[in-house]
Amino acid sequence: MTLSPHPLDPFTAEEITQVRDVLVAAGKVGETTRFPSVLPVEPPKEVVRAHRPGDPVTRRARAVLLDTATGVSAEAVVNATDRVLESYRELKPHEDGQPAVLFEEYDRSADLVRADPRWQAAMRRRGIEDWSLAFVAPLSPGHFDEPLLHGRRVLRALTFLRDHEDDSPWAHPVEGLLCEVDLIANEVLAVTDEGDVPTPTEHGNYSGETPRTTLKPITITQPEGVSFTVEGGEVSWEGWNFRIGFNAREGLTLHRIGFGGDPVLYRASMPEMVVPYGDPAPWRNWISYFDAGEYLLGKNANSLRLGCDCLGVIHYFDAVVADDHGKPVAIPQAICMHEEDYGVQWKHTNILNGASDVRRSRRLVVSSFSTIGNYDYGFFWYFYLDGTIELEAKATGIVFCGAGGDSPHGAEIAPGLSAPVHQHLFCARLDTEVAGAANTVDEVDFVGVPTGPDNPRGNAFTTTTTVLERESAAARTADPLKGRTWIVRSSEGVNRLGKPRAYQLVPRPGPTLLAQPDATVAARAAFATKHLWVTRFHEDERYPAGEYPDQHPGGAGLPTWTAQDRPLVDADLVLWHVFGPTHLPRPEDWPVMPVDYSGFMFKPLGFLDRNPTLDLPDFSACRHCPPGECRCAH
């Protein structure tokens, strides 16, 4: 932390403690009170923009409280600086949804399941008498208007077996066994036990292989040090300037991103993702995880290790989140930052005289990893020398399996082990500030020109531009056949050609949500039905599926906001971009999955007047001998 605090600094342990102390003093915390989340309330933009080093900073938090004895939940806003409870309201779970899952609820629900006679009978029916090593996986239940679950805080639990303490349970799913657990009544509401599919016996352990010896080491060194500077949470590198943030829900966040001294993005983050499964079997047809809103990406962030997660000369940022009791927990090295070579930046050989010029590209990498159950997600923000920003999501870990063979909705990836088809649909939030706060978004397609007087040889093509003027017209799908991109142009700045300075969102599209429109997940994850949404900025519109997606009936977030149909021209805008893989698992994904990459680029388009990398040094030039007289083989 910097000695001069900034309004966008992540929470410190002391501040989280202050938030809890205020709520305790106000009588809002009892023996059974838990804290599903404690998140920063960022100051208004005008306050942040006006802040100068040394100015006083007011720190506020939004804390969600849950009474595990009664199920009553509430949302409180606390001024940690002045130690004041500013607001407090009880939530209505049937309307608002349930708060995020507590860590302690996983163990509690698993213990309830293992103690239930019906579950024990189901295990005995399968010939399993010793279930001490059974792994019960409690999972968010979705929302299906089931009378048994009305008004209850629930997890659904599947069962997996282990042969020993370190055995991977995901290889041994107990097919046909499903339990519903009431987390407030502390009871198993129902146990469904159907079918006699054998539990796969082959192990899924991925450690212990004899390492190959054919790979030689690659050493990355920067003998003169790194090219970036860090002051508190502020980073400067090769024309880039931005602030690092972190919170328990989104994890890594980026703020006040500028290039060449001019603003590009006010804020960038990964506020939500949904993982819907395409298997109609009753054991899995309810699965649609919201890994940010239901489980909290930041609270599940990894501590990163040098040489494994990050390679090179590394700068780490630690993070602090609140645990289930509202007390601070440190996550050392939660964020990794480093430079890496990225091949050729530009090159040309002059065919007239044979002279050749080439310059190397480099990028600054800011990354974090979160583990949610069986999957691991890496979020890598890349900053390039030419002004390009890229977000790459890396999905790895262990695919979720059931027992059985190939089916129309999955594939056998190991003997008797079937992995269902599913999607990972990420939603990035880009609060734009391209050369100023007032922006407009254009949709640009490449189109052919009909053969005729304007195209006599039939070869011509051009672009068409559609201005996204209102929110009702700004929920869009990508079209790779038209090379569709979205241009965010400034209403305030022009380049030397007199055209608006702009950035271009370049998608790498895959399928949007494949569930049917009448499926409840389509209402709960409506954001995933489009590749792009554009909204007018509002400080309360933070998460595309709403504040509390767990057991929410649907319709919150982007569908509600865009129904206002606010004008978008020359306005403070937010882009919500959906991307990610649709995954039919394969044998090569087992027993641990190679990284599946997805993402997008945000590139300058007339934001600059020319190539900003012309002044890159030629590191290939010999620095040891006179020009033209190199004999040293450097």
FENZIZI-V329806 format. One record per backbone hydrogen bond with DSSP energy under -0.5 kcal/mol. CO is the residue of the C=O (numbers start at 1). NH is the residue of the N-H. If there is no record, write none. Layout:
# FENZIZI-V329806
co:CO nh:NH
co:CO nh:NH
This chain:
# FENZIZI-V329806
co:3 nh:5
co:6 nh:9
co:12 nh:16
co:13 nh:17
co:14 nh:18
co:15 nh:19
co:16 nh:20
co:17 nh:21
co:18 nh:22
co:19 nh:23
co:20 nh:24
co:21 nh:25
co:22 nh:26
co:23 nh:28
co:23 nh:29
co:24 nh:27
co:28 nh:30
co:30 nh:33
co:32 nh:68
co:34 nh:36
co:34 nh:66
co:37 nh:64
co:39 nh:62
co:40 nh:42
co:41 nh:60
co:44 nh:47
co:44 nh:48
co:45 nh:49
co:46 nh:50
co:47 nh:51
co:48 nh:51
co:52 nh:55
co:57 nh:59
co:58 nh:60
co:59 nh:80
co:59 nh:81
co:60 nh:41
co:61 nh:63
co:61 nh:78
co:62 nh:39
co:63 nh:65
co:63 nh:76
co:64 nh:36
co:64 nh:37
co:65 nh:74
co:66 nh:34
co:66 nh:68
co:67 nh:71
co:72 nh:67
co:73 nh:91
co:74 nh:65
co:75 nh:89
co:76 nh:63
co:76 nh:78
co:77 nh:86
co:77 nh:87
co:78 nh:61
co:78 nh:80
co:79 nh:83
co:79 nh:84
co:84 nh:79
co:84 nh:86
co:87 nh:77
co:89 nh:75
co:91 nh:93
co:92 nh:95
co:92 nh:96
co:92 nh:97
co:93 nh:97
co:98 nh:550
co:102 nh:105
co:102 nh:106
co:103 nh:106
co:103 nh:107
co:104 nh:108
co:105 nh:109
co:106 nh:110
co:107 nh:111
co:108 nh:112
co:109 nh:113
co:110 nh:114
co:111 nh:115
co:112 nh:116
co:113 nh:116
co:116 nh:120
co:117 nh:121
co:118 nh:122
co:119 nh:123
co:120 nh:124
co:121 nh:125
co:122 nh:126
co:123 nh:126
co:123 nh:128
co:124 nh:127
co:127 nh:129
co:129 nh:131
co:131 nh:134
co:134 nh:136
co:135 nh:137
co:135 nh:160
co:136 nh:138
co:137 nh:158
co:139 nh:156
co:145 nh:147
co:146 nh:149
co:146 nh:150
co:147 nh:150
co:149 nh:152
co:152 nh:154
co:153 nh:183
co:154 nh:141
co:155 nh:181
co:156 nh:139
co:157 nh:179
co:158 nh:137
co:159 nh:174
co:160 nh:135
co:164 nh:167
co:167 nh:169
co:168 nh:171
co:169 nh:172
co:172 nh:161
co:173 nh:175
co:174 nh:177
co:176 nh:178
co:176 nh:194
co:177 nh:159
co:178 nh:192
co:179 nh:157
co:180 nh:189
co:180 nh:190
co:181 nh:155
co:181 nh:183
co:182 nh:186
co:182 nh:187
co:187 nh:182
co:187 nh:189
co:190 nh:180
co:191 nh:193
co:192 nh:178
co:209 nh:211
co:217 nh:219
co:218 nh:220
co:219 nh:221
co:222 nh:225
co:229 nh:236
co:231 nh:234
co:233 nh:244
co:234 nh:231
co:235 nh:242
co:236 nh:229
co:237 nh:240
co:239 nh:260
co:239 nh:261
co:240 nh:237
co:241 nh:258
co:242 nh:235
co:243 nh:255
co:245 nh:253
co:247 nh:251
co:248 nh:298
co:248 nh:299
co:249 nh:297
co:251 nh:247
co:252 nh:270
co:253 nh:245
co:254 nh:268
co:255 nh:243
co:257 nh:264
co:257 nh:265
co:258 nh:241
co:259 nh:262
co:262 nh:259
co:263 nh:435
co:264 nh:433
co:265 nh:257
co:266 nh:256
co:267 nh:431
co:268 nh:254
co:269 nh:429
co:272 nh:427
co:273 nh:291
co:273 nh:292
co:274 nh:425
co:275 nh:289
co:276 nh:423
co:278 nh:280
co:281 nh:284
co:281 nh:285
co:284 nh:287
co:287 nh:277
co:289 nh:275
co:289 nh:291
co:290 nh:294
co:290 nh:295
co:292 nh:296
co:294 nh:101
co:296 nh:300
co:298 nh:301
co:300 nh:371
co:302 nh:304
co:305 nh:308
co:305 nh:309
co:305 nh:310
co:310 nh:307
co:312 nh:314
co:315 nh:337
co:317 nh:334
co:317 nh:335
co:319 nh:331
co:321 nh:329
co:323 nh:326
co:324 nh:35
co:327 nh:323
co:329 nh:321
co:330 nh:332
co:331 nh:319
co:331 nh:334
co:333 nh:304
co:335 nh:317
co:336 nh:367
co:337 nh:315
co:338 nh:365
co:340 nh:363
co:343 nh:361
co:346 nh:359
co:348 nh:350
co:348 nh:357
co:349 nh:351
co:350 nh:354
co:355 nh:350
co:357 nh:348
co:359 nh:345
co:359 nh:346
co:361 nh:342
co:362 nh:385
co:363 nh:340
co:363 nh:365
co:364 nh:383
co:365 nh:338
co:366 nh:381
co:367 nh:336
co:368 nh:379
co:369 nh:302
co:370 nh:372
co:370 nh:377
co:371 nh:373
co:372 nh:375
co:374 nh:398
co:375 nh:372
co:376 nh:396
co:377 nh:370
co:378 nh:380
co:378 nh:394
co:379 nh:368
co:379 nh:381
co:380 nh:382
co:380 nh:392
co:381 nh:366
co:382 nh:390
co:383 nh:364
co:384 nh:387
co:388 nh:384
co:389 nh:602
co:390 nh:382
co:391 nh:600
co:392 nh:380
co:393 nh:395
co:393 nh:598
co:394 nh:378
co:394 nh:396
co:395 nh:596
co:396 nh:376
co:397 nh:593
co:400 nh:420
co:402 nh:418
co:407 nh:410
co:409 nh:421
co:410 nh:407
co:411 nh:413
co:411 nh:419
co:414 nh:417
co:416 nh:404
co:416 nh:418
co:417 nh:413
co:417 nh:414
co:418 nh:402
co:418 nh:420
co:419 nh:411
co:421 nh:278
co:422 nh:583
co:424 nh:426
co:425 nh:274
co:426 nh:579
co:427 nh:271
co:427 nh:272
co:428 nh:430
co:428 nh:577
co:429 nh:269
co:429 nh:431
co:430 nh:432
co:430 nh:575
co:431 nh:266
co:431 nh:267
co:433 nh:435
co:433 nh:436
co:437 nh:439
co:438 nh:491
co:439 nh:571
co:440 nh:489
co:441 nh:468
co:442 nh:444
co:442 nh:487
co:443 nh:466
co:444 nh:485
co:445 nh:464
co:447 nh:462
co:452 nh:455
co:455 nh:452
co:455 nh:458
co:460 nh:449
co:462 nh:447
co:464 nh:445
co:466 nh:443
co:467 nh:469
co:469 nh:568
co:469 nh:569
co:470 nh:473
co:471 nh:474
co:474 nh:476
co:474 nh:534
co:476 nh:531
co:476 nh:532
co:479 nh:482
co:479 nh:484
co:480 nh:483
co:482 nh:446
co:485 nh:444
co:486 nh:488
co:486 nh:505
co:487 nh:442
co:487 nh:489
co:488 nh:503
co:489 nh:440
co:493 nh:501
co:495 nh:498
co:499 nh:495
co:501 nh:490
co:502 nh:605
co:502 nh:607
co:503 nh:488
co:503 nh:505
co:504 nh:506
co:504 nh:603
co:505 nh:486
co:505 nh:507
co:506 nh:601
co:516 nh:519
co:519 nh:522
co:519 nh:523
co:520 nh:523
co:520 nh:524
co:521 nh:525
co:523 nh:526
co:523 nh:555
co:525 nh:528
co:526 nh:529
co:527 nh:530
co:528 nh:513
co:531 nh:578
co:532 nh:476
co:533 nh:576
co:535 nh:574
co:538 nh:541
co:540 nh:542
co:543 nh:546
co:544 nh:558
co:549 nh:552
co:550 nh:98
co:556 nh:559
co:557 nh:560
co:557 nh:561
co:558 nh:562
co:559 nh:563
co:561 nh:564
co:562 nh:565
co:566 nh:471
co:568 nh:571
co:571 nh:439
co:571 nh:573
co:572 nh:537
co:573 nh:432
co:574 nh:535
co:575 nh:430
co:575 nh:577
co:576 nh:533
co:576 nh:578
co:577 nh:428
co:579 nh:426
co:581 nh:424
co:581 nh:583
co:582 nh:584
co:583 nh:422
co:583 nh:585
co:586 nh:589
co:587 nh:590
co:593 nh:397
co:595 nh:597
co:596 nh:395
co:598 nh:393
co:599 nh:508
co:600 nh:391
co:601 nh:506
co:602 nh:389
co:603 nh:504
co:611 nh:614
co:613 nh:616
co:617 nh:619
co:618 nh:621
co:626 nh:629
